[in-house]
Each structure stands twice: as structure tokens, then as C-alpha cells.
Amino acid sequence: MTSVRVTSAAELLDALATADDIEVDGSLAGMPMITLRPGVTLRGGTLRFGAKGVWLTSDNLLEDANVIVPDWEVAIGNDTAVADLGRLTVRNVRARGQVLLLAGDAVRRGHVEVDGLTVVSADLRGRPDRPHGFGVDAMQGAFTLWRSGRRGRAAHRSHRQGANDMVLDNWGQVGDWTARAPITSHGPSGIGFVNFGTLDRLDVQAPVTTYGVGARGFNVYDGSLDSARFESITTHADGAVGVQVSRALPVLDIAGSVTTNGSRGTSLVRGVQIQLSAIAVSVQPTGRIGRLSVGGSLSSHGDDVVTLDVEGAIDTLKVQHGITAAGAGSDAVHLAGQAGGLDEVTVTAAHGPSSARQTTDVCDLDDPYRKEEKRCAQHGNG
């Protein structure tokens, strides 16, 4: 292996033709887009480009680097003319501009590992290619991994400021996805993590927090997800649901708590603005959680909301520190479906007439798929 340290743009361009391991010392500028040959490692330094930045091919490692391009350009991309990506690794990298890793065109196989990525800013409004589904065209993300591999890892701090933004979302096929830094959404109708595709295992090892009206923490809209684990989920606005499950989810573990702080508000669901309540955990009629285990509590603090709303089913429910509703007119539990183990959970409502309610019919006032609003009688079960 040929290793070299470079201190200028000219030295870097020369090294790309011959060296296998390149270390950048300092800040380099004035370069055209650079492409790493198969097997080449590039690490260190700050790389400034006037247009596109670093292109990967196969078996490349980009590490400990700062890549800067205009916000509307791609800072880190890959060559889709190669059949096998091998192992592409982006580790401890800070970028300005999009990170776009694709398995299209000639690509048939490969493994992508992203560990420690921070995208400072990126403007994706001009990208014409957008996944379509559920009544919306989804804009590409600051970090986009599209139709790639069976295993994904995300270890970067994720923030989204705009309306309808999804901080982390899966539309493809992923094995394991691990996020180890906080996931934060500031805009209205945003989502911390949402699944549309196939995902085996999700492990979010830091808090998920949303601040916008109608901005949900975690959604299982469609596709399949075998198991999900979260450190904690907190929402801070009206209409902001903590967890909403509309499909089968065999395992959902929350190490800490799910907490909502709002009341009722507007949220964009399947391309339509509807009214949602800031429910901590909502299991839709089409949803089923095999095991829901919460190490902390499920709690709501807004007025006229429900903390746990089960219209589908929870086979096994464990909430170590109980289910609480603190707001005026709020109830801790609405149960139209089934929740095994609920009788072993402490359930309290500070101002509601009862701590739990059993409905005689499916109450889906917050169901995003409803054709018309149903009304149903409710009977307290103590």
C-alpha cells in the first residue's frame, strides 16, 4: 500500500492517481470534483469545492474529513457505473452539502457503512428525483441512502428545521439501523423516524424530540419493521403524537419515557391536513404491537388528549412507571382494541373522570385513514 501526506490541491490530485492511502494536512481549495479509485482511503483535512465534492467508487474509506460544497451540490456521492460497491465507509465526516449514496444504474451489490456523519446544511429543493407515496412526493434528505445494501448505520446528530421534514426515514430495504446521537425536528408536521419500507431492526440510542405542531416522534406507516428500540421520545406541540403504529410491529422497546406536551392540532398525514391529538402512543385499527415495553412512563401534559389510545392491539404491555394524563379533560387510556397486561400497569388521570376507558365501538377521531368521522359511546372501566 502506498501512503502519502498532502498539503496542497495539486499534491492531492497527483496522489489520487497513484496512492492507496492519502492523508490531507490542512485546508485545500480550488479543486474540481475528485474520484477515489477502488480501494483508496482518504482521511483528514478540509476539502473545499466550487461544485461537487468527493466521489466514491468501491472499497473506499473517507474518514476524519470536512467536505464543503455549495449547499445545493453533492458533497459526497458515488459512482453508479460500478457493479460492486464493495464496502464504502464514511466515518467521522462533517459535510456542507448533500451526502448522496446510490445503488442505481450498474450497481448490483455492496455494503455501505456511515458512522459519525454530520451534515451542517444542504438545500435539496432542486432535486427532481423524489420517492412518491401516501399522497406526497418525499424530498431527498441531507443524507440519502437509496436502494443500498442490507445494513445501514447512522451515528450523526440529526436536525431538521423545515415543514413536513422527516429526520430519518426508510423507503427501501435495510437490515440493522443504529442511530447513536439525538434526533431533533423543529418544523411543523415533521417526524423523527418513519418507516415506509422493509427494516429488520431499528436501534435509536439517543432521545427523539420534536417541537413543531403536528410533528410526531415515531411512525410505522407502511412496510415492515421487526423490532424498534428508542432511548426516549418527547413532543412539545399540539397535534404531536409520540408513537403512531399503523402496521404490525412485533417488538417496541422504550428504555426511558414517551412524553407529549401539547393538545389538539393540525398535522399533514398522507398529503392531507387533519386534526390529531398529542397522544403518547397511538395504535391504529390496522396496527398491532407484539410487545410494548417502557422502562419509564407514558405521559401526556396537554388538555383534552389521551395518553395511550389502542384501537388495534398490544399483545403484551409493560410500563414500569405507569401511564399518566396531567391535562384538564385528558384520559390516560382509551381502549377500543386489546392491551394484554394493562391491568398490571398503574394508570392515573389528574382531571379525567376515570383512569381508563373502554369504548363500545372503534373510536377513530384521530384515524388518518378515516372516510368520515365516527362517534362512539364511551364507558369507564375504572
C-alpha positions as CSV (number, residue, x, y, z in Angstrom):
1,M,0.0,0.0,0.0
2,T,1.3,3.4,-1.0
3,S,0.7,6.1,1.7
4,V,1.2,9.8,1.2
5,R,0.5,13.1,3.1
6,V,-0.6,16.0,1.0
7,T,-0.7,19.8,1.8
8,S,-2.0,21.3,-1.4
9,A,-4.6,20.8,-4.0
10,A,-2.0,19.9,-6.6
11,E,-0.4,17.3,-4.4
12,L,-3.8,15.7,-3.7
13,L,-4.7,15.5,-7.4
14,D,-1.3,13.8,-8.1
15,A,-1.8,11.4,-5.2
16,L,-5.3,10.3,-6.4
17,A,-3.6,8.7,-9.4
18,T,-1.1,6.6,-7.6
19,A,-1.6,6.4,-3.8
20,D,-3.8,4.0,-1.9
21,D,-3.8,5.8,1.5
22,I,-4.0,9.6,1.4
23,E,-3.9,11.9,4.4
24,V,-4.7,15.6,4.0
25,D,-2.9,18.1,6.1
26,G,-4.7,21.5,6.5
27,S,-7.3,23.1,4.3
28,L,-7.3,22.6,0.5
29,A,-9.4,24.6,-2.1
30,G,-9.6,25.2,-5.8
31,M,-10.1,21.6,-6.9
32,P,-12.6,20.0,-9.3
33,M,-14.6,17.1,-8.1
34,I,-12.4,14.2,-7.1
35,T,-13.0,10.5,-7.5
36,L,-11.3,7.9,-5.3
37,R,-10.1,4.8,-7.2
38,P,-11.3,1.4,-5.9
39,G,-9.6,0.6,-2.6
40,V,-8.4,4.1,-1.9
41,T,-8.6,5.7,1.6
42,L,-8.8,9.5,2.1
43,R,-8.6,10.9,5.5
44,G,-8.1,14.2,7.4
45,G,-8.2,17.9,6.5
46,T,-10.8,20.3,5.0
47,L,-11.7,20.0,1.3
48,R,-13.4,23.0,-0.3
49,F,-15.1,22.6,-3.8
50,G,-16.8,25.0,-6.0
51,A,-19.3,22.4,-7.2
52,K,-19.5,18.6,-6.5
53,G,-17.1,17.2,-3.9
54,V,-15.8,13.6,-3.2
55,W,-16.9,10.7,-5.3
56,L,-16.5,7.1,-4.1
57,T,-16.3,4.0,-6.3
58,S,-15.7,0.7,-4.4
59,D,-14.0,-0.3,-1.2
60,N,-13.3,3.3,-0.2
61,L,-12.9,4.8,3.2
62,L,-13.5,8.5,3.8
63,E,-12.5,9.4,7.4
64,D,-11.9,12.3,9.7
65,A,-12.6,14.9,6.9
66,N,-14.5,18.1,6.4
67,V,-16.0,18.3,2.9
68,I,-17.5,21.7,1.9
69,V,-19.5,22.4,-1.3
70,P,-22.4,24.9,-2.0
71,D,-25.5,23.9,-0.2
72,W,-27.3,22.8,-3.4
73,E,-24.4,20.5,-4.5
74,V,-23.5,16.9,-3.5
75,A,-20.6,16.9,-1.1
76,I,-20.1,13.1,-1.1
77,G,-21.5,10.8,-3.7
78,N,-20.7,7.6,-5.5
79,D,-20.1,6.2,-9.0
80,T,-23.1,4.2,-10.1
81,A,-21.3,2.8,-13.1
82,V,-19.5,0.1,-11.0
83,A,-21.2,-3.2,-10.5
84,D,-20.0,-3.8,-6.9
85,L,-19.6,-1.1,-4.3
86,G,-17.6,-3.4,-2.1
87,R,-17.5,-1.7,1.3
88,L,-18.0,2.1,1.2
89,T,-17.3,3.6,4.6
90,V,-17.9,7.2,5.7
91,R,-16.6,7.7,9.2
92,N,-16.3,10.8,11.4
93,V,-17.0,13.2,8.5
94,R,-18.5,16.7,8.5
95,A,-20.1,17.9,5.3
96,R,-21.8,21.0,3.9
97,G,-23.9,19.9,1.0
98,Q,-25.8,16.7,0.5
99,V,-24.4,13.2,1.1
100,L,-26.0,11.0,-1.6
101,L,-25.2,7.3,-1.8
102,L,-27.0,5.4,-4.5
103,A,-27.3,1.8,-5.8
104,G,-28.7,2.5,-9.2
105,D,-27.6,2.0,-12.8
106,A,-25.0,-0.7,-12.9
107,V,-24.7,-1.3,-9.2
108,R,-25.8,-4.7,-8.1
109,R,-24.3,-5.3,-4.7
110,G,-22.3,-3.6,-2.0
111,H,-22.1,-2.6,1.7
112,V,-22.4,0.9,3.0
113,E,-21.4,2.0,6.5
114,V,-21.9,5.5,7.7
115,D,-20.6,6.1,11.2
116,G,-20.3,9.6,12.6
117,L,-21.7,11.9,9.9
118,T,-22.8,15.5,10.4
119,V,-24.4,17.4,7.6
120,V,-24.2,21.0,8.6
121,S,-26.6,22.3,5.8
122,A,-28.0,21.1,2.5
123,D,-30.6,22.6,0.0
124,L,-32.5,19.7,-1.7
125,R,-35.3,21.8,-3.3
126,G,-33.9,21.3,-6.8
127,R,-33.6,17.5,-6.7
128,P,-36.1,16.2,-9.4
129,D,-35.9,12.5,-8.2
130,R,-38.3,12.1,-5.2
131,P,-39.9,8.9,-3.9
132,H,-43.7,9.1,-4.3
133,G,-46.2,7.6,-1.9
134,F,-49.0,8.2,0.5
135,G,-50.2,11.3,-1.3
136,V,-46.8,13.1,-1.2
137,D,-43.5,13.4,-3.1
138,A,-40.8,12.9,-0.5
139,M,-37.8,15.3,-0.9
140,Q,-34.4,13.7,-0.6
141,G,-32.6,14.1,2.6
142,A,-29.4,15.9,3.6
143,F,-28.1,12.3,3.9
144,T,-29.8,10.0,1.4
145,L,-29.0,6.2,1.1
146,W,-31.1,5.0,-1.7
147,R,-31.7,1.3,-2.6
148,S,-28.5,0.3,-0.9
149,G,-27.3,-2.8,0.9
150,R,-28.8,-4.8,3.7
151,R,-27.3,-3.0,6.7
152,G,-27.3,0.7,7.5
153,R,-25.8,2.6,10.4
154,A,-26.4,6.2,11.2
155,A,-24.4,7.8,14.0
156,H,-24.8,11.5,13.3
157,R,-26.7,14.2,15.2
158,S,-29.8,14.8,13.1
159,H,-31.7,18.1,13.0
160,R,-34.5,19.2,10.5
161,Q,-35.9,22.7,10.6
162,G,-38.4,22.8,7.7
163,A,-42.1,21.9,7.5
164,N,-43.0,18.3,6.8
165,D,-39.4,17.1,7.2
166,M,-38.6,13.5,8.2
167,V,-35.4,13.5,10.1
168,L,-34.7,9.8,9.4
169,D,-36.9,7.7,7.1
170,N,-36.7,4.4,5.3
171,W,-38.2,3.8,1.9
172,G,-36.1,0.8,0.9
173,Q,-34.7,-2.4,2.4
174,V,-32.4,-2.2,5.5
175,G,-31.2,-4.8,7.9
176,D,-30.0,-3.0,11.1
177,W,-30.2,0.7,11.5
178,T,-28.5,2.2,14.6
179,A,-28.6,5.9,15.5
180,R,-26.4,7.0,18.4
181,A,-26.9,10.8,18.6
182,P,-30.1,12.9,19.3
183,I,-32.8,13.1,16.6
184,T,-34.5,16.5,16.6
185,S,-37.2,18.0,14.5
186,H,-38.2,21.7,14.7
187,G,-40.7,22.2,11.9
188,P,-44.5,21.5,11.7
189,S,-45.7,18.1,10.7
190,G,-42.2,16.7,10.9
191,I,-41.3,13.1,12.0
192,G,-38.3,11.9,14.0
193,F,-38.3,8.4,12.3
194,V,-40.8,7.0,9.9
195,N,-40.8,3.6,8.1
196,F,-42.2,3.0,4.6
197,G,-40.0,0.1,3.5
198,T,-38.5,-3.0,5.0
199,L,-36.5,-2.7,8.1
200,D,-35.4,-5.6,10.3
201,R,-34.1,-3.8,13.4
202,L,-34.0,-0.1,14.5
203,D,-32.0,1.0,17.5
204,V,-32.1,4.7,18.4
205,Q,-29.7,5.1,21.3
206,A,-30.4,8.8,22.0
207,P,-33.5,11.0,22.5
208,V,-36.0,11.7,19.8
209,T,-37.5,15.2,20.2
210,T,-40.0,17.2,18.1
211,Y,-41.0,20.8,18.6
212,G,-43.4,21.6,15.7
213,V,-47.2,21.5,15.6
214,G,-48.2,18.0,14.4
215,A,-44.6,16.8,14.5
216,R,-44.6,13.1,15.5
217,G,-41.8,11.2,17.1
218,F,-42.0,7.7,15.5
219,N,-44.4,6.4,12.8
220,V,-44.8,3.0,11.3
221,Y,-46.9,3.9,8.3
222,D,-46.3,1.0,6.0
223,G,-43.9,-1.7,5.0
224,S,-42.5,-3.9,7.7
225,L,-40.4,-3.4,10.8
226,D,-39.5,-6.3,13.1
227,S,-38.2,-4.5,16.2
228,A,-37.6,-1.0,17.3
229,R,-35.8,0.4,20.4
230,F,-35.7,4.0,21.5
231,E,-34.0,5.8,24.3
232,S,-36.9,8.2,24.8
233,I,-39.5,10.2,22.7
234,T,-40.8,13.7,23.5
235,T,-43.0,16.0,21.6
236,H,-43.6,19.7,22.5
237,A,-46.6,21.0,20.5
238,D,-50.3,20.5,19.7
239,G,-51.2,17.5,17.5
240,A,-47.7,16.0,18.1
241,V,-48.1,12.2,18.6
242,G,-45.2,10.4,20.3
243,V,-45.6,7.0,18.7
244,Q,-48.1,6.0,16.0
245,V,-48.3,2.4,14.7
246,S,-50.4,1.5,11.7
247,R,-48.9,-1.9,10.8
248,A,-47.6,-4.9,12.7
249,L,-44.6,-4.2,14.9
250,P,-43.5,-7.3,16.8
251,V,-41.3,-5.5,19.3
252,L,-41.2,-1.9,20.6
253,D,-38.9,-1.1,23.5
254,I,-38.6,2.3,25.1
255,A,-35.7,2.5,27.6
256,G,-37.0,5.8,29.1
257,S,-40.3,7.5,28.6
258,V,-42.7,8.7,25.9
259,T,-44.0,12.2,26.8
260,T,-46.2,14.7,24.9
261,N,-46.8,18.3,25.9
262,G,-49.5,19.5,23.6
263,S,-53.2,19.3,22.9
264,R,-55.0,19.0,19.6
265,G,-53.5,20.5,16.4
266,T,-53.1,20.1,12.6
267,S,-50.8,17.7,11.0
268,L,-50.0,16.6,7.5
269,V,-50.9,12.9,7.0
270,R,-50.9,11.3,3.6
271,G,-50.9,14.7,1.9
272,V,-53.9,15.9,3.8
273,Q,-54.1,18.3,6.8
274,I,-56.0,16.7,9.6
275,Q,-56.5,17.2,13.3
276,L,-54.5,15.0,15.6
277,S,-54.2,14.9,19.4
278,A,-50.9,14.7,21.2
279,I,-51.3,11.1,22.1
280,A,-48.2,9.4,23.7
281,V,-48.8,6.1,22.0
282,S,-51.5,5.5,19.3
283,V,-52.1,2.0,17.9
284,Q,-54.4,2.5,14.8
285,P,-57.1,-0.1,13.9
286,T,-54.6,-1.6,11.4
287,G,-51.8,-1.7,13.9
288,R,-50.5,-4.3,16.3
289,I,-47.6,-4.3,18.7
290,G,-46.5,-7.7,19.9
291,R,-44.6,-6.4,22.9
292,L,-44.5,-2.8,24.1
293,S,-42.0,-2.4,27.0
294,V,-41.4,1.0,28.5
295,G,-38.7,1.5,31.2
296,G,-40.1,4.9,32.2
297,S,-43.6,6.2,31.8
298,L,-46.2,7.1,29.1
299,S,-47.4,10.6,29.9
300,S,-49.4,13.4,28.3
301,H,-49.5,17.0,29.7
302,G,-51.9,18.8,27.3
303,D,-55.7,19.3,27.8
304,D,-58.3,17.0,26.2
305,V,-55.9,14.3,25.0
306,V,-55.3,10.6,25.6
307,T,-52.0,9.2,26.7
308,L,-52.5,5.6,25.4
309,D,-55.0,5.0,22.6
310,V,-55.4,1.4,21.4
311,E,-57.7,0.8,18.5
312,G,-55.7,-2.2,17.2
313,A,-53.9,-4.4,19.6
314,I,-51.0,-4.7,22.0
315,D,-50.3,-8.3,22.9
316,T,-48.1,-7.6,25.9
317,L,-47.8,-4.3,27.7
318,K,-45.3,-3.3,30.3
319,V,-44.9,0.3,31.6
320,Q,-42.6,0.4,34.6
321,H,-43.6,3.8,35.9
322,G,-47.2,3.9,34.8
323,I,-49.5,5.7,32.4
324,T,-50.5,9.3,33.3
325,A,-52.6,12.1,31.9
326,A,-51.9,15.5,33.5
327,G,-54.1,17.8,31.4
328,A,-57.6,19.0,32.0
329,G,-60.2,16.7,30.4
330,S,-57.5,14.2,29.5
331,D,-57.6,10.5,30.0
332,A,-54.8,8.1,30.5
333,V,-56.2,5.2,28.3
334,H,-58.7,4.7,25.6
335,L,-59.1,1.1,24.7
336,A,-61.1,0.0,21.7
337,G,-58.9,-2.9,20.9
338,Q,-56.9,-5.0,23.3
339,A,-53.9,-4.4,25.5
340,G,-52.6,-7.5,27.4
341,G,-51.1,-6.7,30.7
342,L,-52.8,-3.3,31.1
343,D,-54.4,-4.4,34.4
344,E,-50.8,-4.7,35.8
345,V,-49.9,-1.1,34.9
346,T,-50.5,1.9,37.2
347,V,-52.9,4.2,35.3
348,T,-53.8,7.7,36.5
349,A,-55.6,10.8,35.2
350,A,-55.2,14.0,37.2
351,H,-58.5,15.5,36.0
352,G,-60.3,12.9,34.0
353,P,-63.4,11.1,35.3
354,S,-61.7,7.7,35.1
355,S,-58.2,6.4,34.6
356,A,-59.1,4.1,31.7
357,R,-62.0,3.9,29.3
358,Q,-63.4,1.1,27.3
359,T,-65.2,2.0,24.1
360,T,-68.2,0.1,22.7
361,D,-67.2,0.8,19.2
362,V,-64.0,1.8,17.4
363,C,-63.3,5.5,18.2
364,D,-61.2,6.7,15.3
365,L,-61.5,10.5,15.7
366,D,-57.7,10.7,15.1
367,D,-57.5,8.0,12.4
368,P,-55.7,9.4,9.4
369,Y,-57.3,6.9,7.1
370,R,-60.9,7.6,8.1
371,K,-63.5,8.3,5.4
372,E,-65.8,10.1,7.8
373,E,-65.7,10.9,11.5
374,K,-67.2,8.2,13.7
375,R,-68.6,8.9,17.1
376,C,-69.0,6.2,19.8
377,A,-70.2,5.8,23.3
378,Q,-67.5,5.5,26.0
379,H,-67.9,3.7,29.3
380,G,-65.4,4.0,32.1
381,N,-64.0,0.8,33.4
382,G,-62.4,2.3,36.5
